[in-house]
């Protein structure tokens, strides 16, 4: 059966890319590169939004723990971003794919001219069969790292903004959990996975707990906000577990995976 080609944005979080020791999970990087390359080989367009820079930078700089000081966090982001891209470049390179780094700030989205340039850059990269890898420009901005009233909040929101900007068909948020539950499964054994959500409202937000894992940042709330933004623009969103990136094959086959937030019809 031939797939209709799709433009998909895949977001992967820190807790998927690093282990409890704060080290990179090389197998996840490798699997992700293989599966995304394969999905592109099937005729689809792929954009990856990847977190993990600070955690990986902290480990590379041999800091005893995640620093509290902003300037050190930003230094760790600069070191970790480099390491992240090195790993992606290497693993995607095995599959003969070229990747490109795009670092964004919230302010870039407000300025119309910058926004247009950005859309053109994405378009040019995708036309060339290149896989853009996006992250917030943490060494310059502080929205993801510090601010309480954050625009991107973390890369969940950034991934939705990118999906809207690039008029993607689908946004897949890979997390450390199988999907969206009726309560935080880490706090309640009776939590049940919700496989399909048509409308995100106040009650949905009440089901999301606070910030997530120690290494992750946003928790489910920022994922819901991201899903809210993307679905309002007609883009369906899937939240699923990133521990096995092969799950993306099932996503592309339209199989029931994780939680699907149904995109509103576009007018
Ligand atoms: P990532 O690094 O993948 O973005 P986060 O740690 O930021 O991951 O967010 C995922 C976490 O959100 C889960 O591990 C879970 O503890 C928490 N969470 C809170 N409420 C819910 C919910 N209703 N359903 C699923 N997970 C939830």
Boltz pocket constraint, residues with backbone or C-beta under 6 A from the ligand:
constraints:
  - pocket:
      binder: B
      contacts: [[A, 12], [A, 13], [A, 14], [A, 15], [A, 16], [A, 174], [A, 175], [A, 176], [A, 177], [A, 179], [A, 180], [A, 181], [A, 182], [A, 183], [A, 184], [A, 185], [A, 186], [A, 207], [A, 208], [A, 209], [A, 210], [A, 211], [A, 212], [A, 213], [A, 214], [A, 215], [A, 216], [A, 217], [A, 218], [A, 219], [A, 220], [A, 221]]
      max_distance: 6.0
